[in-house]
Amino acid sequence: MKVLDSLKNEVKHMIENDSAHDFEHIMRVYKSAQKICKKEDANEKLVLSAALLHDIVSYPKSDKRSKNSSIESAKKSKKILEKYDFSQDEIEIISDAIRDHSFSQNKKPSTLEGQILQDADRLDAIGAIGIARVFATGGSLKRPFYNIDDPFCKDRMPDDKTWTIDHFYQKLLKLESLMNTKTGKIEAKRRTKVLKDFLKQLKQEV
């Protein structure tokens, strides 16, 4: 699909160099979405277009606007898609998928295409790459790895704005149960085991 190559080239020049939300993140989500599409009966062109455009606006986690990143990305994506051969209905499906994919929006997308994008994006938050991304973000915000009195949130509520490990308990370990597609659930289970094994090893070392 030539339109995907064109979108890819356009997006590559728009993404800023944030290691957790860089162009490589976009491409990992794209590849995961592609794999899920092969098993689920979805419109691949719409799913992959949404994957390419889903983070074209990405405010830093420390920015008050961070929760609106997906909403802003959806708005911006409409203007980009209008330059290509997409119908108005297709543009709505893609932009709605982008708007609703974010964990902070706390929504289940209404279309299968949106659900696949959400699953693909969440898969990149878990597993080995998820661990790398969470520490990259924590490091950029100068957060300590863990709370020295209760590193693994046994007797307190997780606070991932203060400690990086808390993000596992506040979000990452919950994602497996929030996946939409059967294909997404299977891969999320495998990647969540990686998170649990990491935390188990970390407990032995701190």
N, C-alpha and C positions, 0 to 999 in steps of 0.2 A: 504494500500500500504506500504509494508515493507520498501521500499526505502525511503519513507518520514520520517519514524521513525529513520532510520539510519542518514539521512541528519540532522534531528532535533537534534540528540545527538551530531553530529559533530559541528554543528553551535553553540550550547549552550556553548561549550568550547572555541569558537573563539571570541565571542562578548565581548567587554570591557564594563566596568561598567559606561556608560554614560546614565543617567536616561531618556534622550529623545530618545536615540537610543540603548536601552538595549535589552535583549532577550525578555522581555515582549512586547516591541514594535514589534519585529519580530512576536510574536505569535498573537498580535492583528491584524496585517496586514494579517497574515495567515488566521485567522478566518473570517475577512471581505472578503478576496478573496474567501474563501470557500462559503460564503453566495451568493456572486455575481455569482460564477460559477453555482450555482443551478438554477439561473434564465437565465443565458446566455449560449449559446451553445459553450462552450470552453473545452479544454483538461485540466481537473482538475489536473492531475498529473504534467503537465508542469507548470501550474499557481502556484500551491502550492510549487513546487520545487523552482520556482523563488522567491516566497514570503520568503521562508526560507533563501535564499542566497542573497537577495537584498541589505543587509547592512553589508556584512561580512568585507568590508573595509569602515570605516566611520571616516573621519578626522574631528576634531573639527571645528566648524564654524569660529573660529578665525585663522585657518590654511589656508594658501594660496592654499593648495591642496584640500580644501573642495569641490570645484566644480567638482573635478575629482573622488570623492568617488564612484559614480555609475560606472564609466568606469573601475576603479580598481577592484570593486566588480565583474563586468562582466568577467574580465580576470581571476580572481582567481576562479570564479565559474566553468569555463570551466575545469580547472585542477581537481577540486573536482568531477564534474559530470562524468569525464572520468573513474573514479574508479567504477562507478555504471553502471547499464544496460540501458544506454541511447544511442540512435542512434546519429550520428553526426548532423542530421537535428534537433533532439530534443534539443541537446546541444546548437545549434545556436539560436533556438527560445527562450530558457530560458535566455541565455546570452544577447541576443539583448533586451529582455524585461527588464532585470536588467540595462543594459547600458542606456536605454532611459526613465526609469521611473522617474528620478529625475526632480524636478521643475527647477533646475538651468540649466539643459540641454535644456529646452524649446523645447521639441520634443513630438510629438504624436506617440506612438509606432505603428509599421506597422501591428502587429498581434493583434487579439482579446485577446490572452493570455497576451501580453504586456500591453494592454489597461486596463485589469482587475487588473493587478499588480499596475499600476499607480493609478487607482481609489482607490484601497484598501489602498495604502500608503498615499494618500492624505486625505482619510477619517480620518486617525489617526492624522492628523495635525489640524483637526477642531473638533467642539463639546467640551464637558467638558474635554476630555483627551487632546485635542489640546491646550486648555488654560493652563492646567497643564504643558504640555511640553514646551510651549513657555516661561513660567516664569521660568521653571527649566533651560532652556538654557540661558535666560537673566541673571539669578542669577549666573550661573557658569562663565559668562563673565563679571560679575560686572557692568551690564548696569542699569541705572536708569529705573524705570517703564515708565516714560513719560516725555515729554518736558513740563515744568511748564508754559510756555507762550502760547503753543498751543498743549495741550495733544492729541487731536484727529485729527490732520493734516488738519484743516480747511483751513489754509492759507499758507501751505507749503507742499513740497513734503515729503513723508514718508522716514525716514532714520533709518532702523531697525538695523543698525550697532551701533547706538548710543542709541536709546530708544526702550524698549521692546514692548510697545503698538503699535509702528509704524509698527511692523511686521504684525499686523492684516490688516492694510491698504495696505502694500506693497505686501502681499502674501495671507494671510488666507481667506480674504473676496472675493478673486478672484477665489478661487478653485472651488466653486459650478459651475461656468460657464465653467470651463475647464474639467469637468468630461466627460468620454467617453461613459459609458454604462447607459442604462435607470435605472438600479438598483442602480448604483453609484450616479446618479443625484438625485434620490429620497432621499437617505440617506444623501447626501451632503446638500440638502435643509433643512432637519431637523436639522442637526448639525450646519449649518450656522446661523439658528435662535438662537441657544444657544450662539454663538459668539455675535450676535447683541444684545441679551438681556443682556449679560454680560457688553458690552460697554455702553448700555443705563443706567444700574445700576451704573456703574463706574462714569459716567458723573454726577450723582446725589451726588456722594460721594467725588469728588475731586474739 
